[in-house]
Amino acid sequence: MPECLKKYDSAPTKGRTLDYAAGVYDVLSPLMTFGQEKRIGKIAVELLDLKGCEKIIDIGCGTGSLTIDMAEKLSPAKGGQIIGIDAAAKMIALAQKKAYGIGQAKFCISAAEHLEYSDETFDCAISTFFFHHIDFELKLQALNEIWRTLKNNGKVVIVDVDTPTNIFGKICAWSGYVLFQQQEIKENIEGKLRDAIVQSRFGQFELISSHMGYVSIFALQKKA
Ligand SMILES: C[S@@+](CC[C@H](N)C(=O)[O-])C[C@H]1O[C@@H](n2cnc3c(N)ncnc32)[C@H](O)[C@@H]1O
């Protein structure tokens, strides 16, 4: 897997990057998911059915907590490696600090819509709570980039805000939109993430489960 070039600036993107929140992200993010992010992340990782030898990409990895948890399931001796990418330089700097000494976890400043990896580099991909940070056009581009860099039959698991399934979910999802004034959250609530997956080269998704009425886990697969 190619090493990430040394970069210090955030990647240009119209996505909502979180440089400004890097220092408080690990404290605030559990509040947004009522402390459920670890449990949901565990379900998402289990779906990838890791053997330890995989090359994995974590898209919009933030401060790298899930990336590091996954790295611990990989065996560097068998070639297992995970790379977390995020467009925000400060998020990546923190992730690198947290992963100090874990050689199979690498981090790179990169926009999801322009991945700097060759075709068919990764066995699988994961993305948690990232797609509500980019608009429909970037969702489509990012999904097609994931498709391009995945090997045939490679699996992807996406966890994100989705069409609410109950009143509690509706209140949480719409409150997030109002609080952050983030159009991209509204898109997800309206089902635009699902639309983007269907319009991307993946063409379809499997809805695995819904959590708290506003977070869904999707499984995708690259079929040649
Ligand atoms: C809510 S955080 C999710 C972080 C992590 N995956 C988690 O589950 O905690 C969303 C991340 O997406 C990043 N981001 C926004 N636009 C991006 C883009 N175009 N490409 C890559 N990352 C982007 C932000 O900087 C932020 O770190």
The ligand as an SDF file (V2000), in Angstrom:
LIG
                    3D

 27 29  0  0  0  0  0  0  0  0999 V2000
  -18.3060   13.4900   12.3270 C   0  0  0  0  0  0  0  0  0  0  0  0
  -16.6430   13.2200   11.8330 S   0  0  0  0  0  0  0  0  0  0  0  0
  -16.5620   11.4330   11.8610 C   0  0  0  0  0  0  0  0  0  0  0  0
  -15.2470   10.9540   12.3550 C   0  0  0  0  0  0  0  0  0  0  0  0
  -15.1540    9.4570   12.6410 C   0  0  0  0  0  0  0  0  0  0  0  0
  -15.3630    8.6630   11.4550 N   0  0  0  0  0  0  0  0  0  0  0  0
  -16.0980    9.0180   13.7220 C   0  0  0  0  0  0  0  0  0  0  0  0
  -16.9420    8.1330   13.4970 O   0  0  0  0  0  0  0  0  0  0  0  0
  -16.0060    9.5720   14.8290 O   0  0  0  0  0  0  0  0  0  0  0  0
  -16.6440   13.5840   10.0840 C   0  0  0  0  0  0  0  0  0  0  0  0
  -15.2460   13.8020    9.5350 C   0  0  0  0  0  0  0  0  0  0  0  0
  -15.3210   13.9980    8.1190 O   0  0  0  0  0  0  0  0  0  0  0  0
  -14.2660   14.8990    7.7630 C   0  0  0  0  0  0  0  0  0  0  0  0
  -14.5100   15.4190    6.4100 N   0  0  0  0  0  0  0  0  0  0  0  0
  -15.3680   16.3680    5.9960 C   0  0  0  0  0  0  0  0  0  0  0  0
  -15.3230   16.5100    4.6630 N   0  0  0  0  0  0  0  0  0  0  0  0
  -14.4100   15.5980    4.2140 C   0  0  0  0  0  0  0  0  0  0  0  0
  -13.9510   15.2090    2.9160 C   0  0  0  0  0  0  0  0  0  0  0  0
  -14.4100   15.7860    1.8130 N   0  0  0  0  0  0  0  0  0  0  0  0
  -13.0560   14.2170    2.8250 N   0  0  0  0  0  0  0  0  0  0  0  0
  -12.5720   13.5970    3.9490 C   0  0  0  0  0  0  0  0  0  0  0  0
  -12.9690   13.9230    5.1840 N   0  0  0  0  0  0  0  0  0  0  0  0
  -13.8850   14.9160    5.3380 C   0  0  0  0  0  0  0  0  0  0  0  0
  -14.2800   15.9240    8.8790 C   0  0  0  0  0  0  0  0  0  0  0  0
  -13.0700   16.6400    8.9660 O   0  0  0  0  0  0  0  0  0  0  0  0
  -14.5450   15.0370   10.0980 C   0  0  0  0  0  0  0  0  0  0  0  0
  -13.3520   14.6390   10.7310 O   0  0  0  0  0  0  0  0  0  0  0  0
  1  2  1  0
  2  3  1  0
  2 10  1  0
  3  4  1  0
  4  5  1  0
  5  6  1  0
  5  7  1  0
  7  8  2  0
  7  9  1  0
 10 11  1  0
 11 12  1  0
 11 26  1  0
 12 13  1  0
 13 14  1  0
 13 24  1  0
 14 15  1  0
 14 23  1  0
 15 16  2  0
 16 17  1  0
 17 18  1  0
 17 23  2  0
 18 19  1  0
 18 20  2  0
 20 21  1  0
 21 22  2  0
 22 23  1  0
 24 25  1  0
 24 26  1  0
 26 27  1  0
M  CHG  2   2   1   9  -1
M  END
$$$$
